Amino acid sequence: MMILGIDPGASTGVATFIDGQLTSLETFEPYQVDRVIRGRQPGRVIFEDSRLEKRAWNARTKGAYGAALATARSLGQVDAWCSLITAVCADLNIPAHGISPAVKGAKLDAPAFSRVTGWTERCNQHERDAAMVAWPFRRSATSRGGVRG
């Protein structure tokens, strides 16, 4: 079974797991997510869902109005891409699960990612995040019974 892990953003990371094995890491433009999901017809999609994160502001944006606005715009875009992923999966009757960035855990650099996953090829942070959001679910089975969020 194929599972896709997706890290939505301006550079959207996509990790493909087949029968529990990480087989590819790719980066797409956000608008291509629809095509990727429809073209691959995975058994399940796991994505980092910014809509589940309660805390959007951090110390870097406190008191910096311009930075806070930029963060809000960026977060709004990612929220829209999360909604797109959910809608495409619903249309195709593919189970889709949003995972909070906090639940996904800390970002891994390339050496740490390799130790955890065994992946030895080049990869970027978006691709590593996509793989790690789906990592705990890489061996999960499904019947195409509907979308759960």
Salt bridges, closest charged atoms under 4 A:
ASP7 OD2 - HIS126 ND1 3.90
GLU26 OE1 - ARG40 NH2 2.76
ASP34 OD1 - ARG38 NE 3.16
GLU48 OE1 - LYS104 NZ 3.29
ASP49 OD1 - ARG51 NE 2.80
ASP91 OD2 - ARG38 NH2 2.97
ASP129 OD1 - LYS104 NZ 3.35
ASP129 OD2 - LYS107 NZ 2.47
